[in-house]
Amino acid sequence: MKATLGKKQIDFSLVISLMLFLGAVIVVIYLIIVDPFNLSSQPYGAGDYYYTDVDGFQDIFLGDTRIPMGTKHLFLFTVIFVGWSVFSCYLFLWLEKINK
């Protein structure tokens, strides 16, 4: 839907989009300034908790009883990941083609 303002036509979806964008920017600036999620009374927060806080963390990741962090079949999982990605790409291209 378009409206005329003087000699120019204005699309209402553009106006609404700009208003939502400006509203989001204002909310972001407000949250940065006020910082309502800062819980300084807590002993930990985002980025303050690391594995080094766990007693004996070196033995967990580097010792004889370490937790396996990966897989023994890395090539297999890489092939499956790439295959799924290619399949999804072709699927979406096919869906776009039949919906045109």
N, C-alpha and C positions, 0 to 999 in steps of 0.2 A: 504494500500500500504506500502510495507516495502522496505527499502534500506539497503545495507550493508556498514558498516563502519569498515574496518579492518576485524576482525573475528565476530563482533556482528551485528545483524540485528536491525534496528531502525524503529519503527512504526511512520509514519508521524503524525498521530493523537495525539500520545503522545507528540511529539515535539511541535505541535501547541497548545495543551492543556497547556503544561509547559510555553510556551511563553505568552499565554493569562493570566495565573496565575501570572507570574512574572510582566507582564505589569500592572495588577490590583493592585498588592502589591506596585509597584512604584507609581502609581497614588494615592493610599491611603496615602502613606507616604508623598507625595508632598502636598496633601490636608491638612494633619495634620500640616505640618510645615508652609505652607503659610497661612492657615486659611482664604480663600477668602470669606467665608460666615459670618464672624463676622461683624455685623453691630453695632459697638459700639456707633454710633451717634443716633441710634434709642432708644426711651424710654423703649422699651420692646423687648424681644427676646425669644428664646426657653427656657422654664422653668422660665421665669421672670414674667409671667402673671398668677395670681392665682385668685380664687374667692374672696379672701380677698380684692382685689382691688375694688370690687363692693360695693357700699354703702349699708349697711344693709343686708349683705349676711347671717347673722345669722337668720334673719327673713324669708329668702327665704327657707332655708333648715331645720330650727329648729322651726319656728314660727307656728302660727295657719293657715296661708295662704301658707303653704309650697307646693313646687312642688313635686308630687309623683315621687319618684326615681325608684320604682320597679313595681311589679305587685301584684295583690291580689290573683293571681292563680299561685303561684310559682311552685307547684307540677305539674300542667298541662304543663307549659312551660318546666320543666325539663324532663318530660316524652316525650314530643314532640322532644326535643333536642336529648335525648338518642336514641329515636326511629329512628330519621333521621340519626343519626350516624351509627347505626347498619344496617339500610337499605342501606346506601351508602357503607359500608364495604362489605356487601354481593353482592351488585351490581358490585363493582370493582373486587371482587374475581370471580364472574360469567363471567365478561367481559374478564378477564385474561384467564380463562379456555377455553372459546370459541375461543380465538385468538391464542391458542397454536397449 
